[in-house]
Amino acid sequence: MAHTRYRKFNTKATYPEQRLDNDLCHVVATRGGTTLWMRGACPQDLDTSENLGSSDPVEQTHKVMQNIRQLIEEAGGKMEHIVKLVVYLTDVRNREPVYRTMGEYIKGVHPVCTGLTVVALARPDWLVEIDATAVIPD
């Protein structure tokens, strides 16, 4: 692993009442490298800006995480270089399906993560937006 991650945990133990399986941690330490500060990834095509066209939170989250992966790879990195995620949801009832889906992309990565419920996102049909920070080692 490229970065030092402190107090790793899995949400299965932290939130036993929820069906989550995300590898997270409390602190990520990085040294040197190239930091990628990404805008919030949305459920839209990166080239055309067209919406995904689905109101399913799972499908939207897959598109969001695929966009994050594509951007990191375009910059020369890998998903394991993610150090922080901030998840914005328009409905807290979507937390479990969104986090379960996000967890498929960060298995074994252990980023720090913050989740927020907001009134709305930039487009009315968006249910989830995730912003990511990654550090590609030297």
C-alpha positions in Angstrom: 0.0 0.0 0.0 1.3 3.4 -1.0 0.2 5.3 2.1 0.1 4.6 5.9 -3.4 4.1 7.2 -4.1 4.3 10.9 -7.0 2.7 12.8 -8.4 0.6 9.9 -11.9 -0.7 10.3 -14.7 -2.3 8.4 -18.2 -0.9 8.6 -19.6 -4.4 9.4 -18.3 -3.9 12.9 -18.8 -0.2 13.2 -22.4 -0.2 12.0 -23.7 -3.7 12.7 -27.3 -2.7 12.3 -26.6 -1.8 8.6 -25.6 -4.2 5.8 -22.3 -2.4 5.0 -18.9 -3.8 4.1 -16.6 -0.9 3.6 -12.8 -0.8 4.4 -12.1 2.6 5.9 -9.7 4.1 8.4 -9.5 7.2 10.7 -6.2 8.7 9.3 -4.2 8.4 6.1 -0.6 9.7 6.1 1.0 10.5 2.8 4.5 11.6 1.9 5.5 13.3 -1.4 3.7 12.3 -4.5 1.1 14.0 -6.7 -2.2 15.0 -5.0 -5.4 14.8 -7.0 -8.0 17.1 -5.8 -11.2 16.0 -7.6 -14.5 17.8 -7.9 -17.5 15.9 -6.8 -18.1 13.0 -9.1 -21.7 12.8 -10.4 -23.8 10.2 -12.2 -23.1 11.6 -15.6 -20.9 10.8 -18.6 -17.5 12.5 -18.2 -17.3 13.4 -22.0 -20.8 14.5 -22.7 -22.0 15.6 -19.3 -25.2 13.7 -20.0 -27.0 12.2 -16.9 -27.0 8.5 -16.4 -30.8 8.5 -16.8 -31.5 6.3 -13.8 -33.1 7.0 -10.5 -31.5 3.9 -8.9 -29.0 4.9 -6.2 -26.9 1.8 -6.9 -26.7 2.5 -10.6 -25.8 6.1 -9.9 -23.1 5.1 -7.4 -21.6 2.7 -9.9 -21.3 5.5 -12.4 -19.9 7.9 -9.8 -17.2 5.4 -8.7 -16.4 4.5 -12.3 -15.9 8.2 -13.0 -13.6 8.5 -10.0 -11.6 5.5 -11.2 -11.3 6.8 -14.7 -10.1 10.2 -13.6 -7.5 8.7 -11.2 -6.2 6.4 -14.0 -6.1 9.2 -16.5 -3.8 11.0 -14.0 -1.6 7.9 -13.7 -2.9 6.5 -10.5 -4.9 3.6 -9.1 -7.9 3.3 -6.8 -5.5 2.3 -4.0 -4.2 5.9 -4.1 -7.5 7.3 -2.7 -7.0 8.8 0.7 -10.3 10.6 1.3 -13.9 10.4 0.1 -16.8 12.7 0.9 -20.2 11.3 0.1 -23.2 13.6 -0.5 -26.7 12.0 -0.4 -30.0 13.7 -1.0 -31.8 11.0 1.0 -30.3 9.3 4.0 -32.4 6.2 3.2 -30.0 5.6 0.3 -27.0 5.4 2.6 -26.8 1.6 2.7 -27.1 0.9 -1.0 -24.7 3.8 -1.9 -22.1 2.7 0.7 -22.4 -1.0 -0.3 -21.8 -0.1 -3.9 -19.0 2.3 -3.1 -17.4 -0.4 -1.0 -17.0 -2.6 -4.1 -14.6 -0.1 -5.5 -12.6 0.6 -2.3 -12.2 -2.9 -1.0 -8.8 -3.1 0.7 -8.1 0.6 0.2 -9.2 2.0 3.6 -9.6 5.7 2.8 -11.0 8.2 5.3 -14.6 8.9 4.6 -17.3 11.5 5.5 -20.9 11.2 4.6 -23.4 14.0 4.5 -27.1 14.3 3.7 -27.9 17.5 1.7 -31.1 19.1 0.5 -30.1 18.8 -3.2 -27.3 18.4 -5.6 -26.6 20.4 -8.8 -29.1 18.5 -10.9 -32.5 17.5 -9.4 -32.2 13.8 -10.5 -28.8 13.2 -8.8 -29.1 11.2 -5.6 -25.4 10.9 -4.9 -22.2 12.8 -5.4 -18.8 11.7 -4.2 -15.6 13.8 -4.1 -12.3 12.0 -3.8 -8.8 13.0 -3.0 -6.0 10.7 -4.1 -2.2 10.9 -3.7 -0.1 9.2 -6.4 3.3 8.2 -4.8 6.5 9.4 -6.4 
